[in-house]
Amino acid sequence: MNLSFHRKAVNAVMLCLTGVCTAVAVGLLFFILGYLFVQGGFSLNLDFFTKLPAPVGEMGGGMANALIGSAKVLLLATCIGVPIGFLAGIYLAEYAGGAYASIIRFVTDLLNGVPSIIIGIFVYTMVIANGGGFSTYAGGLALSIMMIPIALRSTEEFLRSVPGSLREGAMALGATKSRTIASVVVPAAIRGLISGMMLNLARVAGETAPLLFTAYGNQFWSPGWKQPTATLPAMVYAYAVSPYPDWHRQAWAAGFVLLTMVLLINVTARTIVSSGFSHKQK
Amino acid sequence: MATSATTPQMARPQGRASFLSRAFSADSLARVVAFSAATCILVITALLVYELWSHSAISRAQFGLKFLHTSTWDPVHDDFGALPFIYGTVMTAFLGLLIAVPFGVGAAIFLAELAPPKLSDAMTFLIELLAAVPSVIFGLIGILVLVPLLSKVVPPIRDAFQGHPPVFFSGSFIGVSILSAGVVLSVMVAPYIISVSREVLLAVPRDLREAALALGATRWETTWQVVVPFARRGIMGSVFLALARALGETMAVTMVVGNTPRISASILAPGDSMASVIASQFSEAIGNLYPSALIELGLVLFGITIILNGAARLLIIATGGNAAK
């Protein structure tokens, strides 16, 4: 009887504790969101979106150049990283087999696990140390290297979830392999592919470390692709570690905008997958 | 071929052979394009290793193995030893895991074993969103919220030891410290542990649970003595993944760790990690030896994360195979 009571007590206490762990984890998300929402929301104003950063010592100013800079860097990264990852994913899912595919899969996981700061060093030694200079395109290149492995894995995964009977049907109608892939397999997986690319974008949009010595930073507009540029995550970093309260206020505003963007893309992507793709994913 | 490409109408009467040959060439072209994209990844990774290796050559030649076990970091006199950063990296990651593993595994057990499926899915969705929060945001909250908070909370705890605090919890505390970095890291890696461990626990066969319950075990005993041991390798794998991420984490650590290249026994002292010293010093590193030493640090970090990632994947695959049987 005594033992049984002890066992029941342990059972109840431990099960409650696991619930508490979950509540804490979820609570932290709401704390972060809430805190940023309050701090960032109050700090945000129209100037943030339209003005250049104010010089040290002056109040006000905005981060319009960083918003544009981030958009350019991400655009470039997507244009380079997504096609390479997508095509390589097609190769793995539709063409390859055997040792070569395993090697590529292994190396992709390896590249995916490389700390982002090392990608930054890599692009620095490749581009900037060779006379390229800090620039928008170097930043885009660094982020594109981060996008390739993720794009590859998500493409492969979603193409593999397309039933083989669709491929056989297309082949039986006389379509070539490339025609089958382009007209049947990819359209069948299109929702998953798009959401995969969105998640990919959301992940690199917040990356700061690879941009520190590639895109560098800039107090002014950065016309074209060959000049250093401010980016939103790098601004959050620079402003948060500064000693000025007004800069902290702007760091909150920038962090709020960044997090809102990242989470919006994330939630949209996940909704796309779960709304139309569930019958294939499950 | 040439005529059929320029004037498509002419190609029709030629019939089957021409169609096939055209199809063949377009098809093999598609294959070649996809193949080169895949090969691109091998080239990029090989280049990355080569660049890290060749650009750290000066430092490797100068210091050799001494680089890994001396603790002077003196850019002025060009004397570089990586030990403070290796120590800081290991300590912050260890502290992060010390907090995150019990919480993460606890939450994973709740989500996999106890929560109703709908609640579990909703909670997992939220926890995966937590994983999507950029690391610079964690750094922002770390430096502007957590550090001021800790500098209020920690000194009273330390003083409660009445002058004899344990050596790892002693000394002056200014907020930025190994401890702060560990706390921030624990929040960042917990989502990984939770979502991977949950998957692994869900893959444990139902029969095992039913058998244990039928033998009269309580819910907790079933979970702790049957389900968790069965999934332990997968859970270990999730911990390794989390560790690899904690070691490579840059921004959040840089912002709260204090950027001081010193080895202190106390976790209340400021320190520095490999990734964060690269982030904070690389753009001002001048000369030949200084950048080269930082790149060698990158090489060391690269090696460690590669080994950990490989081990994590092997463990998760091993459990997956186990559970499938």
Chai-1 contact restraints between the chains, C-beta under 6 A:
chainA,res_idxA,chainB,res_idxB,connection_type,confidence,min_distance_angstrom,max_distance_angstrom,comment,restraint_id
A,R7,B,T218,contact,1.0,0.0,6.0,A-B,restraint_1
A,N11,B,T218,contact,1.0,0.0,6.0,A-B,restraint_2
A,N11,B,R219,contact,1.0,0.0,6.0,A-B,restraint_3
A,N11,B,W220,contact,1.0,0.0,6.0,A-B,restraint_4
A,M14,B,W220,contact,1.0,0.0,6.0,A-B,restraint_5
A,L15,B,W220,contact,1.0,0.0,6.0,A-B,restraint_6
A,T18,B,G106,contact,1.0,0.0,6.0,A-B,restraint_7
A,T18,B,I109,contact,1.0,0.0,6.0,A-B,restraint_8
A,T18,B,F110,contact,1.0,0.0,6.0,A-B,restraint_9
A,G19,B,F110,contact,1.0,0.0,6.0,A-B,restraint_10
A,C21,B,F103,contact,1.0,0.0,6.0,A-B,restraint_11
A,C21,B,G106,contact,1.0,0.0,6.0,A-B,restraint_12
A,C21,B,A107,contact,1.0,0.0,6.0,A-B,restraint_13
A,T22,B,A107,contact,1.0,0.0,6.0,A-B,restraint_14
A,T22,B,F110,contact,1.0,0.0,6.0,A-B,restraint_15
A,T22,B,M123,contact,1.0,0.0,6.0,A-B,restraint_16
A,A25,B,A107,contact,1.0,0.0,6.0,A-B,restraint_17
A,A25,B,I127,contact,1.0,0.0,6.0,A-B,restraint_18
A,A25,B,A190,contact,1.0,0.0,6.0,A-B,restraint_19
A,V26,B,M123,contact,1.0,0.0,6.0,A-B,restraint_20
A,V26,B,L126,contact,1.0,0.0,6.0,A-B,restraint_21
A,L28,B,V187,contact,1.0,0.0,6.0,A-B,restraint_22
A,L29,B,L126,contact,1.0,0.0,6.0,A-B,restraint_23
A,L29,B,L130,contact,1.0,0.0,6.0,A-B,restraint_24
A,I84,B,A37,contact,1.0,0.0,6.0,A-B,restraint_25
A,I84,B,C40,contact,1.0,0.0,6.0,A-B,restraint_26
A,L87,B,A34,contact,1.0,0.0,6.0,A-B,restraint_27
A,L87,B,A37,contact,1.0,0.0,6.0,A-B,restraint_28
A,A88,B,A37,contact,1.0,0.0,6.0,A-B,restraint_29
A,A88,B,A38,contact,1.0,0.0,6.0,A-B,restraint_30
A,A88,B,I41,contact,1.0,0.0,6.0,A-B,restraint_31
A,I90,B,A34,contact,1.0,0.0,6.0,A-B,restraint_32
A,Y91,B,A34,contact,1.0,0.0,6.0,A-B,restraint_33
A,Y91,B,F35,contact,1.0,0.0,6.0,A-B,restraint_34
A,Y91,B,A38,contact,1.0,0.0,6.0,A-B,restraint_35
A,Y95,B,R31,contact,1.0,0.0,6.0,A-B,restraint_36
A,Y95,B,A34,contact,1.0,0.0,6.0,A-B,restraint_37
A,I104,B,A38,contact,1.0,0.0,6.0,A-B,restraint_38
A,V107,B,I41,contact,1.0,0.0,6.0,A-B,restraint_39
A,V107,B,L42,contact,1.0,0.0,6.0,A-B,restraint_40
A,V107,B,T45,contact,1.0,0.0,6.0,A-B,restraint_41
A,T108,B,I41,contact,1.0,0.0,6.0,A-B,restraint_42
A,L110,B,I306,contact,1.0,0.0,6.0,A-B,restraint_43
A,L111,B,T45,contact,1.0,0.0,6.0,A-B,restraint_44
A,G113,B,A244,contact,1.0,0.0,6.0,A-B,restraint_45
A,G113,B,T305,contact,1.0,0.0,6.0,A-B,restraint_46
A,G113,B,N309,contact,1.0,0.0,6.0,A-B,restraint_47
A,P115,B,G248,contact,1.0,0.0,6.0,A-B,restraint_48
A,P115,B,A275,contact,1.0,0.0,6.0,A-B,restraint_49
A,P115,B,T305,contact,1.0,0.0,6.0,A-B,restraint_50
A,I117,B,T250,contact,1.0,0.0,6.0,A-B,restraint_51
A,I117,B,A275,contact,1.0,0.0,6.0,A-B,restraint_52
A,I117,B,I278,contact,1.0,0.0,6.0,A-B,restraint_53
A,I117,B,A279,contact,1.0,0.0,6.0,A-B,restraint_54
A,I118,B,G298,contact,1.0,0.0,6.0,A-B,restraint_55
A,I118,B,F302,contact,1.0,0.0,6.0,A-B,restraint_56
A,I121,B,I295,contact,1.0,0.0,6.0,A-B,restraint_57
A,I121,B,G298,contact,1.0,0.0,6.0,A-B,restraint_58
A,F122,B,L48,contact,1.0,0.0,6.0,A-B,restraint_59
A,F122,B,E51,contact,1.0,0.0,6.0,A-B,restraint_60
A,T125,B,E51,contact,1.0,0.0,6.0,A-B,restraint_61
A,T125,B,H55,contact,1.0,0.0,6.0,A-B,restraint_62
A,T176,B,A23,contact,1.0,0.0,6.0,A-B,restraint_63
A,T176,B,D27,contact,1.0,0.0,6.0,A-B,restraint_64
A,K177,B,D27,contact,1.0,0.0,6.0,A-B,restraint_65
A,S178,B,D27,contact,1.0,0.0,6.0,A-B,restraint_66
A,S178,B,A30,contact,1.0,0.0,6.0,A-B,restraint_67
A,G206,B,P134,contact,1.0,0.0,6.0,A-B,restraint_68
A,T208,B,V136,contact,1.0,0.0,6.0,A-B,restraint_69
A,T208,B,M251,contact,1.0,0.0,6.0,A-B,restraint_70
A,A209,B,T250,contact,1.0,0.0,6.0,A-B,restraint_71
A,A209,B,M251,contact,1.0,0.0,6.0,A-B,restraint_72
A,A209,B,A279,contact,1.0,0.0,6.0,A-B,restraint_73
A,L212,B,A279,contact,1.0,0.0,6.0,A-B,restraint_74
A,F213,B,F282,contact,1.0,0.0,6.0,A-B,restraint_75
A,F213,B,S283,contact,1.0,0.0,6.0,A-B,restraint_76
A,P233,B,V136,contact,1.0,0.0,6.0,A-B,restraint_77
A,V236,B,V136,contact,1.0,0.0,6.0,A-B,restraint_78
A,V236,B,L140,contact,1.0,0.0,6.0,A-B,restraint_79
A,Y237,B,V136,contact,1.0,0.0,6.0,A-B,restraint_80
A,A240,B,L140,contact,1.0,0.0,6.0,A-B,restraint_81
A,A240,B,I143,contact,1.0,0.0,6.0,A-B,restraint_82
A,V241,B,M255,contact,1.0,0.0,6.0,A-B,restraint_83
A,A251,B,L140,contact,1.0,0.0,6.0,A-B,restraint_84
A,G255,B,I137,contact,1.0,0.0,6.0,A-B,restraint_85
A,G255,B,L140,contact,1.0,0.0,6.0,A-B,restraint_86
A,L259,B,I137,contact,1.0,0.0,6.0,A-B,restraint_87
A,N266,B,A132,contact,1.0,0.0,6.0,A-B,restraint_88
